[in-house]
Amino acid sequence: MSEKQTRSIHTAKSVTIIGALINTALIILKFIGGILGHSQALIADAVHSISDLFTDAVVLVGIRLGKRDPDETHLFGHARMETLASAVVGMALIGTAIFIGMNASLNIYHHKEYHPTVLALWGAAISIVSKEALYQYTIFIGRRIQSDLIIANAWHHRSDAFSSVAVLIGVAGARLKPSWHILDSYAALLVSFFIIKVGLDILRNTLREFLDTAPHPNILNAIERCIRGVEGVMDTHDIKVRTSGGLYQMETHIVVDGNLTVVEGHKIAKSVETCLMDEIPAIGHVIIHVDPKIDP
């Protein structure tokens, strides 16, 4: 494992542990605020935060397993472990949303009354500020170390911030006009839709990776421009790219002068590899086939 990978793992673990500690504090705050502040929406938000703790644990396991070096049974490494962990995060989000949505729907149907106090209002406000700050920090780290798993967990933090915004609106409305007490349950229902959206987005991205879907055409065009710009490359074809653990694994054929020696052709191939590694940040593994061009 390279020094860069070791630093990335350490950074990913640190940001996840910080998130877990903040989530623990928010769970306590939301349950106290929800129970004493008479807010079903804030209690539902606390349950959402419990799912955050679960996903933090999944992320830590995914980081540990996904960064292992290749072995006899995993010749391309274990990066797909991170992808699998991201899928678990997405499913956890959807499961949490279904629970919250069903509970809120039943309360709306039975006209269950909740009259939240100012304590619930403060609990939601503190949660919004904390989770948005945690999202900004985590998404910055995830993009810097190019980890889809950390980015997915960042969106989990933001979904909690979104849900707390809905809670804040519902609680504020119920306090402004007590006859609007049902707003608290509607806020909880709205929370569930926010969470499902984020969960489905994460699952869609992991499914694309599991199915070896090609990256965006802009990426493929950038790769081709990089290859064709290397001195000695006469043409390129059969560019194939897939994603694994947020990094691109690719292979391509380059055409060089057929009169070159094997050593000279190899040097051109290494120059192409260096260009790709330098110009395309998310390139993780490259295979280059050298084809000779022989004039008739």
Stockholm file with secondary structure:
# STOCKHOLM 1.0

chainA/1-296         MSEKQTRSIHTAKSVTIIGALINTALIILKFIGGILGHSQALIADAVHSISDLFTDAVVLVGIRLGKRDPDETHLFGHARMETLASAVVGMALIGTAIFIGMNASLNIYHHKEYHPTVLALWGAAISIVSKEALYQYTIFIGRRIQSDLIIANAWHHRSDAFSSVAVLIGVAGARLKPSWHILDSYAALLVSFFIIKVGLDILRNTLREFLDTAPHPNILNAIERCIRGVEGVMDTHDIKVRTSGGLYQMETHIVVDGNLTVVEGHKIAKSVETCLMDEIPAIGHVIIHVDPKIDP
#=GR chainA/1-296 SS CCHHHHHHHHHHHHHHHHHHHHHHHHHHHHHHHHHHTTCHHHHHHHHHHHHHHHHHHHHHHHHHHHTCCCCSSCTTCSTHHHHHHHHHHHHHHHHHHHHHHHHHHHHHHTTCCCCCCHHHHHHHHHHHHHHHHHHHHHHHHHHHTTCHHHHHHHHHHHHHHHHHHHHHHHHHHHHHCGGGTTHHHHHHHHHHHHHHHHHHHHHHHHHHHHTTCCCCHHHHHHHHHHHHTSTTCCEEEEEEEEEETTEEEEEEEEEEETTSCHHHHHHHHHHHHHHHHHHSTTEEEEEEEEEEECCC
#=GC SS_cons         CCHHHHHHHHHHHHHHHHHHHHHHHHHHHHHHHHHHTTCHHHHHHHHHHHHHHHHHHHHHHHHHHHTCCCCSSCTTCSTHHHHHHHHHHHHHHHHHHHHHHHHHHHHHHTTCCCCCCHHHHHHHHHHHHHHHHHHHHHHHHHHHTTCHHHHHHHHHHHHHHHHHHHHHHHHHHHHHCGGGTTHHHHHHHHHHHHHHHHHHHHHHHHHHHHTTCCCCHHHHHHHHHHHHTSTTCCEEEEEEEEEETTEEEEEEEEEEETTSCHHHHHHHHHHHHHHHHHHSTTEEEEEEEEEEECCC
//
